[in-house]
C-alpha cells in the first residue's frame, strides 16, 4: 500500500514517513489546501481532506494540529499555525510571562479520504511550556516539554513514535489493519 500524505509542510511528511517506515510506503504530495476555520481540528482536517481528494482523486491523508495553552484558555488552539507565523515561540513565551500554569497540549486530527468517504483519527500529547531548547523539530517543538525533554530535543525517530501525530497515526493504522470498518 502507498499512503499519500497531502501537505505543504515537508516536516510533517517526514514525520509520517518515519512513523510508517518499514510498514507502508509514504508518498508526499505538496498541495496548499485552503485554511479552513473551525474550533474542532477534526472538522478542519475533514474539510482539507475533501478538498485534497477532489484535487488528487486517490486515497490520501491530511492532518491538522491544534496547540492548547491552559492559562490562555486554550489559545491558540486550532489557529496554532497562524499564531506561530505571527508571534513565534518568543511571542508565546511573552504572553506567558509571570504565568505559573505552564500546562499545554497538542491535538492532531488526521483525515483519511478515499472514494467511500472521510474518516478522522485523533491523538493528543500533554506537556508544559519552557524556554526554548533543542535543535530538532519545527514550530512549537523547542518550547514544548514532554517528560523532561522538549520535542526539539527528541530525535525524529523517537518523536514519530510518541507524539500527538503518532497517536493519531496509530489509530489510523489500526483502522487500516482492521479493514477500514465503518466505511
N, C-alpha and C positions, 0 to 999 in steps of 0.2 A: 504494500500500500504506500502511496505517496500522499503525504499530507501537505496541502498548500496553505501557507501562512501568509495572509494578506496584511501588510503593514508598511508604512513608510519609515519605520524605525528599525534599522538593521540590528540594533542591540536586542530587541525583543525576538527577532527571528533567530539570532544566535542562541539566546537562552532557550527557546523552544527546541531548536535543533539539538542542543546539548542535553535537554531533558529526554528526548526520544532516541538519542544515539544508540545504535545497535538494535533498536526495536522497529522504528518506522523511518522511512526516508522523508525528510522535510524539504520542501521547495519554498523559497521566499519569492513572493510576488509583491513588488513595490507599487502599491496604488495609494494615492492620497484619498481616503474616504472623507465624506463630509463630517464636520464636527457636530454631531447631534447633541442636544441638551436634554437632560433628564436627571432627576435626583437619584435614580437607580442605575448603576453601571451595567446591570444585566439588560436593561432596555436600550441603553446606548449601544452595547455590543450587538444586540439583536438587529437594531437598525443598520449598523455598519455592515453586518453580515448580509442582510438583504441587499444592500447597495452593492457590495463586493460580488455577491453571487450573480447579480444582474449584469455585471461587467465581465466576469471571468467565465461563468457558466460551467463550473466544475466544483466538486466538493472542496470546502475550504474552512479555515477558522480565522476569526479575528478576535481581538481582545480589547478590553478597556479596563483601566485601573483607576481606582479612587484612593485618595490618601486622606484619612480622617485624623484630625488632631483633637483630642478630647477637650482640652482647655479652650479651644477656639470653636466650640460647639460643632465639631466635625469638619470645619473649614480646613482645607479647600475641597474635600470630598471629590465628587466626580469632575471637578474643574481643576484637578491637580496639574495637568499638563500646561494649561493656560497660566495658572498662578506661578508655576515653576519658570515658565518663559518670561513672565513679567517681574517676579520678585527674586527668583533663585533661592538657593538654600540660605544665603545671608539674610535675605528679606524675611523668610520664615522664622529664622532664629531671632531676628529683631522683634518680630511680633510676639515672640515667646519670652522676651527679657522679663526678668523678675517673676516669671510664672513657675511655681513649684511643680505643677502637674505636667509631666512631660510625656504622658501616655499618648500613643498614636497607633494606628493600624492601617494596613493596606487591604484592599479588597480587589481582586481581579475577577472579571467575568469573561469567559471565553465562549463565543458563539460558534457553533458548527452549523454550516449551511450546505444542503445538497438539494436535489430535486424534490425530496419529500418534506422539506421544511427546515426549521431552525431550532436547535436545542442549545440551552445555556448551562454552563458549568461554572461554579464559583469556588474561590479559595481565599482565605484570609491569613494575615500574619500580624501579630501584635508585637509591639516593642515600645521603645522610648526615643525621644529626640535628644541628640547630643551634639557637641561641637564636631565639625567635620573631621573624619578620619578615613584613611584608606585610599587606594588608587583604582580599585576595580569598580564595575557597575556604572550606573548612569542615574540621572535625575536626583531623587532624594536619597539614594543609597548611602552617600557619605554621612548623612545626619540621622539615619535611622538605625538604631542599635537593637539587635536581636540576640538574646542570650550572651551578652558581653562583647559582641563584635558588631560593627556596622556592616550593612550589606556590601559596602565598598571594601571591606576587609576580608570578605568571604570569596574564595575563588569561584569562578563561574560554574564549574562542575558541581561544587557543593551547593551553591546558591540555587542551581537548577533542580536540586532535589528537595529543598526545604522552603522555598519562597511561596508567597501567595499565588504566584503564577503556577508554580509546581503543584500546589494543592488543586487548583482548577484543572490543570493538565492531567493530574491523577484521576480526577472524576471523569474527565473526557475519555481517558484511556480505558477505564473500567467499563464505561458505556460502550465504547467501540468493541472491546473484547466480549461483551455480553450480546453482541449482535444488534446494537442500537435499538433497545426496547423503547417502545412509545413513539416510534416514527412511522 
